Amino acid sequence: MPDADKSSQVDSKNYAVDIPMKTSGFFLKGSSHLNWGMKNRLARIFNPESGRTVMLAFDHGYIMGPTTGLERIDLVVPPLIPHVNCLMCTRGALRSCISPEVDKPIVMRCSTGATVLKDLSNEVIGVTLEEALALNAAAVTAQACIGAEFEKESLINLSYLINEGARVGMPVLGVTAVGKEMVRDARYLGLACRVIAELGVHFVKTYYCESGFEEVVAGCPVPVVIAGGKKLPESEALVMAYKAVDQGALGVDMGRNIFGADDPVAMAQAVGAVVHKNEKPKNAFELYNDLKKK
Ligand code: R5P
C-alpha cells in the first residue's frame, strides 16, 4: 500500500496547465474509431513508423500438407522471425514449432474443414476466440470465398470471428480466397475486398492485380495487404511487392515467395526494404543478392 501523499495538503503538485493534453489520432486507415485493445493489437501488426507490415504467412499446411519450402516449419521459420513484423499461422504450427519467447504478433488461422483434395470453400471455424486469446493472438483470420459454392458459409465464418472478436478487442483479417473458376482482376478483387470490409473485418488480404489495383485499395475502407501467391523469381516478387505498396497496399502477407526463395532470410529483408523504406525493386534485388552472398 502506498504511503499517504502528504504533499496533497500543500501547493506542490505540477499540473502543467499551460500544456494541453494531446488528442492523438490513429495511424491506420479506417481504424480511428476502434477501441484501445483493437488498436494496440493492430499497432503491433503494422509498424506505426512506416504504417506498413511484412507478415510471414506459413499456414499453407492446413489445406496443403507439407508445402514445398515449408516441410520443416521448425527449421525454416525461426530464422525469418527477426526480419518480419508478424507471423500468420495455425495453432498447431505455433504450439509445436514456434518458441513462446517470440516477440512478434501472431495472426491466427481459425478456419478449417477443407483441403486441396476437396472444395476449398467448404470451411467452418475450428479455433474459438477463447483459444486464440489463450495463445496470445494479435488477430484472427478466415477466408471469404466470394462467388464460390460455399460463399455464404465463408461469410458466416468471418461474421463469427468479427462478432466474437468485438467482445474481446480482437481484430479480424479477412482473406479473399480466389477459386479456380474466378478471375483475379480488379473487378472481382475490388468486390471481394469491399464485401468483407463492410462485413466488419479490420484488415484485408488479397492478391495484387496488374490493372486497377489502386482502385481495389481505394474502394476498401480498411488496410489491404497482399498475398504473394505462387513462387516467382525473387526479382519479380520484389517488383510485385513494390507495385502493391506504391499503389496503396499497407504491406504484404507473404509465404511461398519468402520461405520458398533461394535464400529466405535475405528475401525477408529485401521485402522489408521495399515495404518499409520504399526501396525500388532493382535496389532491393541487389540487397537480396548481397545478403545472399554473406
Ligand atoms: C493459404 O493457404 C494461406 O492463406 C496463405 O497464407 C496465403 O496464400 C499467403 O501465402 P502465399 O504468399 O504463399 O500466397
Residues whose N, C-alpha, C, O or C-beta is under 5 A from the ligand:
A	BS01	R5P	A57 D59 H60 A227 G228 G229 K230 D253 M254 G255 R256 N257
